[in-house]
Amino acid sequence: MKYLRVPREISLAELKAKATSWSAGMYQRVEISNSNQPKVGDLLAEFHNGKEVGSLAYVRNSPCSFIRTKALQPHSLLTQLKGGAVAPITPRAFKAAIERNPEREVFEGDVLYARGGNVGEVAFAYQCGTATLSGHMLRLRFATQPLYCFAFLKHDVCKLQQRSDVAGSIAALDNFKLETLLDCRIPFPNQRGADDVIAYVAALTEAIVEKEKAIRARNDEIHGLIEAELTASQTGSFRYEYPMRDEIAGLGRFDAAIYSHEYKSKIARIRNYRRGYRTPSAAGFTITPGPSLEIKLLQTRLDSETPKPGFYQLLIPANISEYGTMDAVTWLGTARKLPLLHAGDILFGEAGFHKGRSIVLIDEPERATTNAHGLYARRSDGDLAQSIFFRCIFNWYRSQRLIDLMAVGGSGGHFSPDYFDFVLIPNFPEPLQQEIAGFYHNPVPPPVREATLANFVAWHREWNEGLGIWELDRELKALQRTLAAVQEQIIEGRTVTVPV
C-alpha cells in the first residue's frame, strides 16, 4: 500500500465529488514519481469482454473449456487450472459463446484480465485448450511492449489504481467501469537507454514465465513416471466387491469413501503392484500436527508480511502450491516457543481445499513453523531422497482424488495423521525412485557463458533443463525479486542498470 498517498492539495471538483468530506483518507491516490506514465488505454490495440455460458453448459469432460476469474491468481503469471478455475463445457456452449464474437476464443499466451472478483488481476492463458472466457473477464492485446505492460499490470502500482470504491465483491462486480482499466497509468523508464530497460523488464518477465512452465512440466513428468510404472507392473485385475463386516472392522473406519468403487479401483493399482508396498510408518516416517496459533493460546501474536528479527517464518498449507512450492511466506511474532521445521521435513495440508498439498523442505528453513492445518512428516535417519519420493507419491494420490476419498468431513474435508497409513508407498526400483526424486530436487550449475540482455531468456531456458522443481522455484523467486527492484526504480524515476 506504500504507493497510496494523501495529496498535498485537492481540487474543488474532487471535494464536491466526495460530498465535501474533509477526511484525508478519502483522497488517497497512487502517486508515481516518474513523469513518463502513459495510460493503458493508449497502449492497448484491442480488448474484448467474455460471456457467461450458463450452468447447463458445464459437463464432466469435454474438449472445450470455460475460464473463470479464479484462474487469475496473484502468485502466478499463468492461468490456474484446478478447482473449477478452467471448467469443461459442451462444444455447443463454446460455439454459441464465440459464434458472433470469435474474439472471445482464448489462445495460448493471451493476456486475460479480471473485471470482477479480484479486479485488475492478470495472467497469460496457458494449457486452457479450446477455451472461451467468463463475462467477468477481458482479453487484452497490447499494441506495443506486451510483456512490459503485463509486468506492470501485475504490480501493486497498477492494481492499487484499479481498486473499487464499492465495498463487497458482488457490488464491485456490478459497478466495474472500463475506465478503471483504461485510465490506469503504467510507468515507463525515463532515462538514457530506456529501450534497453524495457527489454530487460520484458526478459525478466518471460524468464519467470519459462520457469513456471518448467515447474508444471516437472510435476507432469513425475506423475507420468508413476503412472507408467504402475501400469506396466500389475499382478492382477480389479473386481469390485461390496465391503464385508470383517473388512470394515479391520479398517476401523466407516466415515469415508474408502469402500466406494472409485477408491477401490484406484488403490487396487497399488495393492496389485508386483513389487509390493509399504505404509509410511513402516517406511520410517513420523507424522506430527502443527501447533495451534490461536491468540488465546499464544497470548501475544504479531503478523507481518516481511521478515522481522525474532519472528517465526510461517509456512502454512494455504500457501503451498499443487506443484510442491511455496506461493507466499508470512512471519509471526510471539513469545511462545513453537516447534520448528527442519530440512528434510515434508509439510502437508491437513484440512480444507488445500488438503494434501505438500512440499519437501530441501534447505534448512530459518526459524520456521506451521499452523494447526499443517502436518509434517519427518524421518529419524534424514534420508532426503526417501522423503522426496514419498512426497511425490503422496502428490500423485492427491491428483487421483484418493486423498479426498480417504478424508472425512465437509468444507474440503479433513485428513488426520491417523489416515496416513492408508497412503501405501509402492516399492519402486531404486533407480526409478531416484529418477522421480530428481525431477523434484536436482541442483545443477548455471550455464558457463555469462547471461546478457541479448541471451537472457535463452540462458535461463538452458539452465531450466537440468533443474528440479525446488531449484526452479528458487531461481524463479530470485528473478521476481530482481524484477520488483527494477520496477521500483522505474516507478521512482531512478536509473536502472541493465546487464550488457
C-alpha positions in Angstrom: 0.0 0.0 0.0 3.0 2.3 0.0 2.1 3.8 -3.3 -1.2 5.1 -1.9 -0.6 8.6 -0.7 -2.7 11.6 0.5 -2.1 14.5 -1.9 -0.9 17.8 -0.5 -3.7 19.6 -2.3 -7.0 18.7 -4.0 -9.3 20.5 -6.4 -12.7 21.9 -5.6 -14.2 19.3 -8.0 -12.7 16.5 -6.0 -14.0 17.9 -2.8 -17.5 18.2 -4.3 -17.3 14.6 -5.6 -16.7 13.4 -2.1 -19.7 15.2 -0.7 -17.5 17.9 0.8 -15.8 15.4 3.2 -12.6 16.6 4.8 -11.4 13.1 5.7 -7.9 12.9 4.2 -8.1 9.2 3.7 -10.9 9.6 1.2 -8.5 11.4 -1.2 -5.7 8.8 -1.2 -4.4 8.0 -4.7 -1.5 6.4 -6.3 1.3 8.9 -6.9 4.1 7.9 -9.3 7.3 10.0 -9.2 8.2 9.1 -12.7 6.5 11.6 -15.1 6.5 9.1 -18.1 3.3 7.3 -17.3 1.0 6.6 -20.3 -2.5 5.2 -19.8 -3.3 1.6 -20.5 -6.0 2.8 -23.0 -3.2 4.4 -25.1 -1.2 1.2 -25.0 -3.9 -1.3 -26.0 -4.6 -2.4 -29.5 -7.9 -4.0 -28.6 -9.8 -5.6 -25.8 -12.8 -8.0 -25.7 -15.2 -9.0 -23.0 -16.1 -12.6 -22.3 -19.6 -14.1 -22.0 -21.3 -16.3 -19.4 -22.3 -19.8 -20.8 -24.9 -20.7 -18.2 -25.0 -23.6 -15.7 -26.3 -26.1 -18.2 -23.1 -25.8 -20.2 -20.9 -27.5 -17.6 -20.1 -31.2 -18.1 -17.6 -33.6 -16.5 -15.3 -33.9 -19.6 -15.1 -32.0 -22.9 -12.5 -30.8 -25.4 -13.9 -27.2 -24.7 -13.4 -25.2 -21.6 -14.5 -22.0 -19.8 -12.1 -19.8 -18.0 -13.3 -18.2 -14.7 -11.8 -15.3 -12.8 -10.3 -17.7 -10.2 -7.9 -18.8 -12.9 -6.1 -15.5 -12.4 -4.2 -15.5 -9.1 -1.6 -13.0 -7.7 1.1 -15.7 -7.1 1.3 -16.8 -10.8 1.8 -15.3 -14.2 -0.1 -18.2 -15.8 -3.7 -19.3 -15.6 -4.5 -21.8 -12.8 -6.4 -24.9 -13.9 -7.6 -26.7 -10.8 -10.6 -26.1 -8.5 -13.0 -25.3 -11.3 -10.9 -22.4 -12.5 -10.9 -23.8 -16.0 -14.1 -25.8 -16.3 -15.2 -28.2 -19.2 -18.2 -27.1 -21.2 -20.2 -28.6 -24.0 -18.9 -27.9 -27.6 -22.3 -26.4 -28.3 -22.0 -23.9 -25.5 -18.5 -23.0 -26.7 -19.7 -22.5 -30.2 -22.6 -20.3 -29.0 -20.2 -18.1 -27.0 -17.9 -17.3 -29.9 -20.2 -17.6 -32.9 -21.0 -13.9 -33.2 -17.8 -12.8 -31.4 -14.9 -15.0 -32.5 -12.6 -12.8 -30.5 -13.9 -14.4 -27.3 -11.9 -17.6 -28.1 -8.8 -17.7 -25.9 -5.5 -18.8 -27.4 -2.2 -19.8 -25.6 -0.4 -16.7 -24.4 -3.4 -14.3 -24.5 -3.5 -11.7 -21.7 -6.6 -12.2 -19.5 -7.9 -9.5 -17.1 -10.3 -9.9 -14.2 -13.0 -7.2 -14.3 -14.9 -9.0 -11.5 -13.8 -10.6 -8.2 -10.1 -9.7 -7.8 -10.4 -6.7 -10.2 -7.2 -5.9 -12.0 -5.6 -9.3 -11.8 -4.0 -10.6 -15.0 -2.4 -13.8 -16.3 -1.3 -15.4 -19.5 -3.6 -18.1 -20.8 -1.7 -21.5 -20.5 -2.9 -25.0 -21.1 -6.5 -24.0 -21.3 -7.1 -25.8 -24.5 -10.0 -24.8 -26.7 -11.4 -22.1 -24.5 -13.6 -19.1 -24.0 -13.7 -16.7 -21.1 -16.1 -15.5 -18.4 -18.2 -12.4 -18.8 -16.3 -11.1 -15.8 -13.0 -11.1 -17.7 -11.4 -9.2 -20.6 -9.0 -10.5 -23.3 -6.3 -7.8 -23.9 -3.9 -7.2 -26.8 -1.3 -4.5 -26.4 -0.2 -2.5 -29.4 3.4 -2.3 -28.0 5.6 -3.9 -25.4 3.1 -6.5 -24.2 5.5 -8.2 -21.7 6.5 -4.9 -20.2 2.9 -3.8 -19.9 1.8 -7.1 -18.4 4.6 -7.0 -15.8 3.3 -3.6 -14.5 -0.4 -4.6 -14.6 0.7 -7.4 -12.3 2.4 -4.9 -10.0 0.8 -3.2 -7.0 1.3 0.2 -8.5 -1.3 -0.7 -11.2 -3.6 -2.9 -9.0 -4.0 -0.1 -6.5 -5.1 2.3 -9.2 -7.9 -0.1 -10.0 -9.3 -0.6 -6.5 -13.1 -0.4 -6.5 -14.8 2.3 -4.5 -17.7 0.0 -3.9 -17.5 -2.4 -0.9 -18.2 -6.1 -1.4 -17.2 -8.4 -4.2 -20.7 -8.7 -5.8 -21.3 -5.0 -5.6 -17.9 -4.2 -7.1 -18.5 -6.7 -9.9 -21.7 -4.9 -10.9 -20.1 -1.5 -10.7 -17.0 -2.1 -12.8 -16.2 0.7 -15.1 -14.0 0.2 -18.2 -12.2 3.5 -17.3 -10.8 1.7 -14.3 -8.6 -0.2 -16.7 -8.2 2.3 -19.5 -7.2 5.2 -17.1 -4.6 3.1 -15.2 -1.1 4.6 -15.7 1.9 2.4 -16.4 5.3 4.0 -15.6 7.9 3.7 -18.4 11.6 4.4 -17.9 12.6 8.0 -18.3 16.4 7.6 -18.8 19.0 7.2 -21.5 18.8 3.7 -22.9 15.1 3.4 -22.0 14.6 0.8 -24.7 17.1 -1.5 -23.0 15.3 -1.1 -19.7 12.0 -2.0 -21.3 13.7 -5.0 -22.9 15.2 -6.0 -19.5 11.8 -6.0 -17.8 10.3 -8.0 -20.7 13.2 -10.5 -20.5 12.8 -10.9 -16.7 9.0 -11.4 -17.1 9.5 -14.0 -19.9 12.2 -15.9 -17.9 9.8 -16.1 -14.9 7.0 -17.5 -17.2 9.5 -20.0 -18.5 10.3 -21.2 -15.0 6.6 -21.5 -14.1 6.1 -23.6 -17.2 9.1 -25.8 -16.3 7.8 -26.4 -12.8 4.5 -27.6 -14.2 6.3 -29.8 -16.7 8.4 -31.5 -14.0 5.3 -32.2 -12.0 3.7 -33.8 -15.0 6.9 -35.9 -15.6 6.8 -37.1 -12.0 3.2 -38.3 -12.4 3.9 -39.7 -15.8 6.7 -42.0 -14.4 4.5 -43.1 -11.5 1.6 -43.9 -13.9 3.9 -45.8 -16.4 5.5 -48.0 -13.7 2.1 -48.9 -12.1 0.5 -49.6 -15.4 3.4 -51.9 -16.5 3.7 -53.8 -13.3 0.2 -55.1 -12.3 -0.2 -58.6 -11.0 -4.0 -58.9 -11.3 -7.2 -57.2 -12.5 -9.6 -55.3 -10.3 -13.0 -56.6 -9.4 -15.3 -54.5 -7.1 -17.0 -56.2 -4.2 -19.2 -54.6 -1.5 -17.5 -54.4 1.9 -17.9 -57.2 4.4 -18.2 -56.7 8.2 -14.6 -58.1 8.8 -13.2 -55.6 6.3 -14.9 -52.7 8.0 -13.8 -53.9 11.4 -10.3 -54.3 10.2 -10.0 -50.8 8.8 -11.8 -49.3 11.7 -13.5 -46.6 9.6 -17.0 -46.1 8.3 -16.6 -42.3 7.8 -15.1 -42.0 4.3 -15.5 -43.2 0.7 -12.8 -45.9 1.1 -15.4 -48.6 0.3 -16.6 -46.9 -3.0 -15.9 -48.3 -6.4 -13.8 -45.2 -7.3 -11.5 -45.6 -4.3 -11.1 -49.4 -4.5 -10.4 -49.3 -8.3 -7.7 -46.7 -7.8 -6.0 -48.1 -4.7 -6.0 -51.6 -6.4 -3.3 -50.3 -8.7 -1.0 -50.0 -5.6 -2.2 -53.2 -4.0 -1.6 -55.1 -7.2 1.8 -53.6 -7.8 4.2 -56.6 -8.4 6.9 -55.3 -6.1 4.6 -54.6 -3.2 4.2 -51.6 -1.0 4.8 -50.1 2.5 2.9 -47.9 4.8 4.6 -44.5 5.7 5.1 -45.7 9.3 6.8 -48.9 8.1 9.0 -46.7 5.8 10.2 -44.7 8.8 8.0 -41.6 8.7 6.5 -40.0 11.8 3.6 -37.6 11.2 3.2 -34.7 13.6 0.4 -32.0 13.7 1.4 -28.3 13.6 0.8 -26.1 16.6 -2.4 -24.1 17.2 -1.7 -20.4 16.7 -4.9 -19.1 18.3 -4.4 -15.9 20.2 -6.0 -17.4 23.3 -3.1 -19.9 23.4 -0.3 -17.6 22.2 -1.5 -14.6 24.3 0.7 -12.4 22.1 0.7 -12.6 18.3 2.1 -10.2 15.7 1.7 -10.9 12.0 4.0 -9.5 9.3 4.3 -9.7 5.5 8.0 -9.1 5.8 10.7 -10.7 7.9 11.4 -9.2 11.3 14.1 -10.1 14.0 12.9 -12.9 16.3 9.8 -13.7 14.3 8.9 -17.1 13.1 8.8 -17.8 9.4 5.2 -19.2 8.9 4.8 -21.9 6.3 1.1 -22.7 6.0 -0.8 -25.1 3.8 -2.9 -22.3 2.2 0.4 -21.1 0.6 1.6 -24.4 -0.7 1.1 -24.8 -4.5 0.0 -28.1 -6.1 3.5 -28.4 -7.6 5.3 -28.6 -4.2 6.4 -24.9 -3.9 5.5 -22.1 -1.5 3.4 -19.3 -3.2 3.9 -17.0 -0.3 5.5 -16.8 3.2 4.5 -14.7 6.2 6.0 -14.1 9.6 4.7 -14.4 13.1 5.9 -12.8 16.3 5.1 -14.4 19.7 6.8 -15.0 23.0 5.5 -18.6 23.0 8.0 -21.2 22.0 6.8 -23.0 18.8 8.0 -26.3 17.2 10.4 -25.7 14.4 10.5 -27.3 10.9 13.8 -28.7 9.6 15.4 -29.6 6.3 14.0 -32.9 5.0 10.6 -32.4 6.6 7.5 -32.9 4.4 4.8 -30.3 5.1 1.2 -31.4 4.2 -2.1 -29.6 4.2 -4.4 -31.3 6.6 -7.8 -29.7 6.0 -9.9 -27.8 3.6 -9.5 -27.4 -0.1 -5.7 -27.2 0.2 -5.8 -30.6 1.9 -3.0 -32.9 0.6 -0.8 -30.2 -0.9 2.8 -30.9 0.1 6.3 -29.6 0.0 9.7 -31.0 1.0 12.0 -28.5 2.7 15.2 -29.2 0.9 17.2 -26.4 2.6 17.2 -25.7 6.3 14.5 -23.1 6.9 15.3 -20.2 9.2 13.2 -20.4 12.3 10.2 -21.8 10.5 6.9 -23.3 11.9 3.5 -24.1 10.6 -0.1 -23.9 11.9 -2.7 -26.5 13.1 -3.8 -27.1 9.5 -0.3 -28.3 8.7 1.1 -31.8 9.3 4.8 -32.6 8.9 6.4 -36.0 8.2 10.0 -36.5 9.5 12.5 -39.3 9.2 14.9 -40.1 12.0 17.6 -41.1 9.5 17.3 -37.9 7.5 17.1 -39.7 4.2 16.2 -36.8 1.9 15.7 -39.0 -1.2 13.1 -41.1 0.6 11.3 -38.0 1.8 11.1 -36.6 -1.7 9.9 -39.9 -3.2 7.1 -40.2 -0.5 6.0 -36.6 -1.2 5.9 -37.3 -5.0 3.8 -40.5 -4.4 1.5 -38.6 -2.0 1.0 -35.8 -4.6 0.1 -38.4 -7.2 -2.5 -39.8 -4.7 -3.9 -36.2 -4.5 -4.0 -35.9 -8.3 -6.1 -39.1 -8.4 -8.6 -37.8 -5.8 -7.5 -40.6 -3.4 -6.7 -38.1 -0.6 -10.2 -36.6 -0.9 -11.7 -40.1 -0.8 -9.8 -41.0 2.3 -10.6 -37.8 4.1 -13.7 -37.1 6.2 -15.9 -34.1 6.8 -17.3 -31.2 4.8 -15.8 -27.9 3.6 -13.0 -29.6 1.8 -12.6 -32.4 4.3 -10.0 -33.4 6.9 -7.0 -35.7 6.6 -5.6 -36.5 10.1 -2.3 -38.2 10.9 -4.2 -41.4 11.7 -5.1 -41.7 8.0 -1.5 -41.6 6.6 -1.0 -45.4 6.7 -3.8 -45.6 4.1 -1.3 -44.0 1.7 0.5 -47.1 0.5 4.0 -46.4 -0.9 4.9 -48.7 -3.8 8.3 -50.3 -3.7 9.5 -48.9 -7.0 13.0 -49.9 -8.1 15.7 -47.7 -6.5 16.9 -46.2 -9.9 13.2 -45.2 -10.6 12.8 -43.7 -7.2 16.0 -41.6 -7.7 14.7 -40.5 -11.2 11.4 -39.4 -9.7 13.1 -37.6 -6.9 15.4 -35.9 -9.4 12.5 -34.1 -11.0 11.8 -32.5 -7.7 15.3 -31.8 -6.4 18.2 -31.6 -8.8 20.8 -28.8 -8.3 22.9 -28.2 -11.4 25.3 -25.3 -12.1 24.2 -22.5 -14.4 25.4 -22.3 -18.0 29.1 -21.4 -18.2 28.6 -18.4 -20.5 27.5 -15.2 -18.9 23.9 -14.1 -19.0 23.4 -10.9 -21.1 20.4 -8.9 -22.1 20.6 -10.5 -25.6 20.7 -14.1 -24.3 18.8 -13.7 -21.0 15.8 -15.8 -21.7 17.7 -18.5 -23.7 20.3 -18.6 -20.8 17.6 -19.3 -18.2 15.8 -21.7 -20.5 19.0 -23.8 -20.9 19.5 -23.8 -17.1 15.9 -24.9 -16.6 16.5 -28.2 -18.5 18.5 -29.7 -15.6 16.8 -28.1 -12.6 14.3 -29.8 -10.3 11.1 -28.2 -9.0 12.8 -26.9 -5.8 15.6 -25.2 -7.7 13.4 -23.8 -10.4 11.2 -22.2 -7.7 14.3 -20.8 -6.0 15.6 -19.2 -9.2 12.0 -18.0 -10.1 11.8 -16.2 -6.8 15.2 -14.6 -7.3 14.0 -13.3 -10.7 10.9 -12.0 -9.1 13.0 -10.0 -6.6 15.1 -8.6 -9.4 12.0 -7.6 -11.4 10.5 -6.0 -8.3 13.6 -4.0 -7.7 13.8 -2.8 -11.3 10.1 -1.8 -11.3 10.6 0.1 -8.1 13.5 2.1 -9.7 11.3 2.8 -12.8 8.4 4.0 -10.6 10.6 6.3 -8.6 12.2 7.7 -11.7 15.7 6.3 -10.8 18.3 5.0 -13.3 18.2 1.2 -13.9 21.4 -0.7 -14.7 20.9 -3.2 -17.4 23.1 -6.3 -17.9 25.2 -5.8 -21.0 
